[in-house]
Amino acid sequence: MARKRKKDSPGKQAVMPVMRADAAGIDIGATEIFVAVPPDRAVENVRSFPPFTQDLYAWAEWLEQCGVKTVAMESTGGVLDTPVSDFGGAWF
């Protein structure tokens, strides 16, 4: 018989320190890009964008408006090439 897992109570969640308060997370996929900023920066703090160049500029502008100074990007394959080559680290 399988053991039942204990449910975590809300009071037992680990609290991790904030290392970069002005950071955003970007998940780059072939058909959609998800961009997340800290919850206090925007009412809708996670947005999705199409993967086209004009949209790349749109989410970069949104990050700038949210006061983001650094980003962490995740991508599979060579999908990351365009954002990195277009920005070259100039904004973040």
ROKEVO-100640 format. One record per residue: x, y, z negated of N, C-alpha, C, CB in turn; residue in one letter; residue number from 1. Coordinates in steps of 0.1 Angstrom, whole numbers, plus 2048, in hexadecimal, padded with zeros to 3 digits. Glycine has a CB too. Layout:
N
- nu,nv,nw,cau,cav,caw,cu,cv,cw,cbu,cbv,cbw,code,pos
- X,Y,Z,X,Y,Z,X,Y,Z,X,Y,Z,A,NUM;
...
***
This chain:
92
- nu,nv,nw,cau,cav,caw,cu,cv,cw,cbu,cbv,cbw,code,pos
- 808,7F4,800,800,800,800,809,80C,800,7F6,800,7F4,M,1;
- 806,816,808,80E,822,809,80B,82B,7FD,80A,82A,816,A,2;
- 816,832,7FA,815,83C,7EE,80F,849,7F3,823,83E,7E8,R,3;
- 807,84F,7EA,802,85C,7ED,80C,867,7EA,7F5,85E,7E6,K,4;
- 80D,870,7F3,816,87C,7F0,80F,886,7E7,81B,883,7FD,R,5;
- 817,88B,7DE,812,896,7D6,811,8A3,7DE,81B,898,7C9,K,6;
- 806,8AA,7DC,804,8B6,7E2,80C,8C1,7DA,7F5,8BA,7E3,K,7;
- 813,8C9,7E2,81B,8D4,7DC,811,8DF,7D7,825,8DB,7E5,D,8;
- 813,8E3,7CA,80A,8ED,7C5,810,8FB,7CA,808,8ED,7B6,S,9;
- 808,905,7CB,80D,912,7D0,818,918,7C7,801,91C,7D1,P,10;
- 817,914,7BA,821,91A,7B1,82F,913,7B2,81C,918,7A3,G,11;
- 830,908,7B9,83D,901,7BA,844,903,7C7,83A,8F3,7B8,K,12;
- 841,90D,7CF,848,910,7DB,855,917,7D8,83F,918,7E5,Q,13;
- 85F,913,7DF,86C,919,7DE,86C,927,7E3,877,911,7E4,A,14;
- 873,930,7DC,874,93E,7E1,883,93F,7E6,871,948,7D5,V,15;
- 884,943,7F2,891,945,7F8,894,954,7F9,892,93F,806,M,16;
- 8A1,958,7F7,8A4,966,7F8,8A4,96B,806,8B2,968,7F2,P,17;
- 8A0,977,808,8A0,97E,815,8AF,982,819,897,98A,816,V,18;
- 8B4,97C,823,8C2,97F,827,8C3,98B,831,8C8,973,82E,M,19;
- 8B9,98C,83A,8B9,997,843,8AA,99D,844,8BE,993,852,R,20;
- 8A8,9A7,83D,89A,9AC,83C,895,9B2,849,899,9B7,831,A,21;
- 89E,9B6,852,89B,9BD,85F,89C,9B3,86A,8A3,9C9,861,D,22;
- 89A,9A6,868,89C,99C,872,88F,997,877,8A4,990,86D,A,23;
- 88F,992,884,884,98C,88A,888,97F,88F,87E,995,896,A,24;
- 87E,976,892,880,969,897,87A,968,8A5,87B,95E,88E,G,25;
- 881,962,8AE,87C,961,8BC,87D,952,8C0,883,96A,8C6,I,26;
- 872,94C,8C5,872,93F,8CA,86F,940,8D9,868,935,8C3,D,27;
- 879,93D,8E1,878,93F,8F0,875,931,8F6,885,945,8F6,I,28;
- 86A,930,8FD,866,924,904,865,928,913,858,91F,8FF,G,29;
- 863,91D,91B,863,91F,929,856,927,92E,863,912,930,A,30;
- 84B,926,926,83F,92C,92A,839,937,920,834,922,92C,T,31;
- 840,938,915,83B,941,90B,846,944,901,82F,93C,903,E,32;
- 846,951,8FC,850,955,8F2,849,95A,8E6,859,961,8F8,I,33;
- 84C,954,8DA,846,959,8CE,850,961,8C6,842,94C,8C5,F,34;
- 84C,96D,8C2,854,976,8BB,84E,979,8AD,856,983,8C3,V,35;
- 855,978,8A2,850,97A,895,858,985,88E,850,96D,88D,A,36;
- 852,98E,887,858,998,87F,854,997,871,855,9A7,885,V,37;
- 85B,99D,867,856,99C,859,848,9A1,858,85F,9A4,850,P,38;
- 840,99B,84F,832,99E,84D,82F,9AC,84A,82C,995,843,P,39;
- 838,9B3,845,835,9C2,841,838,9CB,84D,83E,9C6,835,D,40;
- 83C,9C6,858,840,9CE,864,834,9D0,86E,84B,9C9,86B,R,41;
- 82B,9C7,86E,820,9C8,878,814,9C0,872,824,9C3,886,A,42;
- 808,9C5,876,7FC,9BE,872,7FC,9B0,878,7EF,9C6,876,V,43;
- 7FF,9AF,885,800,9A2,88C,80F,9A0,88D,7F9,9A2,89A,E,44;
- 815,998,883,824,997,882,829,98C,88B,828,996,874,N,45;
- 821,984,891,826,97A,89B,81E,97C,8A8,823,96B,896,V,46;
- 825,97E,8B3,81F,981,8C0,825,977,8CA,821,98F,8C4,R,47;
- 81E,974,8D4,823,96C,8DF,823,975,8EC,81A,95F,8E1,S,48;
- 82D,972,8F4,82F,979,901,832,96F,90C,83B,983,8FF,F,49;
- 82E,973,918,833,96B,924,842,96C,926,82B,96F,931,P,50;
- 848,963,92D,856,962,92E,85C,96A,93A,85B,954,92F,P,51;
- 856,975,93D,85B,97D,949,863,989,944,84F,981,952,F,52;
- 86B,98E,94D,874,999,949,86D,9A5,943,87C,99E,955,T,53;
- 862,9AA,94A,85A,9B5,944,855,9B3,936,84F,9B9,94E,Q,54;
- 851,9A6,934,84D,9A2,926,858,9A2,91C,846,995,927,D,55;
- 864,99F,921,870,99F,918,872,9AD,913,87C,99A,920,L,56;
- 870,9B7,91C,872,9C5,918,866,9C9,90E,872,9CE,924,Y,57;
- 85B,9C3,910,84F,9C6,907,852,9C1,8F9,842,9C0,90D,A,58;
- 857,9B5,8F8,859,9B0,8EA,865,9B7,8E4,85A,9A1,8EA,W,59;
- 86F,9BB,8EC,87A,9C2,8E6,876,9D0,8E1,885,9C3,8F1,A,60;
- 86D,9D6,8E8,868,9E3,8E4,860,9E1,8D7,85F,9E9,8EF,E,61;
- 858,9D7,8D6,850,9D4,8CA,859,9D2,8BE,847,9C8,8CC,W,62;
- 864,9CA,8C0,86E,9C8,8B5,874,9D5,8B1,879,9BE,8BA,L,63;
- 877,9DE,8BA,87D,9EB,8B7,873,9F3,8AE,881,9F2,8C3,E,64;
- 866,9F3,8B2,85C,9FA,8AB,85A,9F4,89D,84E,9F9,8B2,Q,65;
- 85C,9E8,89B,85B,9E1,88E,868,9E3,885,858,9D2,890,C,66;
- 872,9EA,88A,87E,9EC,883,887,9E0,882,87A,9F1,875,G,67;
- 886,9D7,88B,88F,9CB,88B,89D,9CF,88F,889,9C0,894,V,68;
- 8A7,9CA,888,8B5,9CD,88B,8BC,9C1,890,8BB,9D3,87F,K,69;
- 8B7,9B5,88D,8BE,9A9,891,8B3,99E,894,8C8,9A4,886,T,70;
- 8B7,995,89C,8AE,98A,8A0,8B5,97C,89F,8A8,98C,8AE,V,71;
- 8AD,972,89D,8B1,964,89E,8A9,95E,8A9,8B0,95C,890,A,72;
- 8AF,959,8B3,8A8,953,8BF,8AA,944,8BF,8AD,959,8CC,M,73;
- 8A0,93D,8C3,8A0,92F,8C5,89B,92C,8D3,898,927,8BA,E,74;
- 8A2,923,8DA,89E,920,8E8,8A4,912,8EB,8A4,92B,8F2,S,75;
- 89D,90C,8F5,8A2,8FF,8FA,8A6,901,908,897,8F4,8F8,T,76;
- 8B0,8FB,90D,8B4,8FC,91A,8BB,90A,91D,8A9,8FA,924,G,77;
- 8BA,90F,929,8C0,91B,92D,8B7,927,92C,8C6,91A,93B,G,78;
- 8AB,925,926,8A1,930,925,8A6,93C,91E,894,92B,91F,V,79;
- 8B0,93B,916,8B5,946,90E,8BE,950,916,8BD,941,902,L,80;
- 8C2,94B,922,8CC,953,92A,8C7,961,92D,8CF,94B,937,D,81;
- 8BA,962,932,8B5,970,936,8B5,97A,92B,8A8,96E,93C,T,82;
- 8AF,977,91F,8AF,981,914,8BD,985,910,8A7,97B,908,P,83;
- 8C6,97B,90F,8D3,97F,90A,8DB,987,915,8DB,972,907,V,84;
- 8DA,983,921,8E1,98B,92C,8DB,998,92E,8E1,983,939,S,85;
- 8CD,99A,92D,8C7,9A6,92F,8CA,9B0,924,8B8,9A5,930,D,86;
- 8CA,9AC,918,8CC,9B5,90C,8DB,9B6,909,8C4,9B0,900,F,87;
- 8E2,9AB,90A,8F0,9AB,907,8F3,9B0,8F9,8F8,9B4,910,G,88;
- 8EA,9AE,8F0,8EC,9B3,8E2,8EB,9C2,8E0,8F9,9AE,8DD,G,89;
- 8E6,9C9,8EA,8E6,9D8,8E9,8DC,9DD,8DF,8E2,9DD,8F7,A,90;
- 8D1,9D6,8DD,8C7,9DB,8D4,8C8,9D4,8C6,8B9,9D9,8D9,W,91;
- 8CB,9C8,8C6,8CB,9C0,8B9,8D8,9BA,8B6,8C1,9B5,8BA,F,92;
***
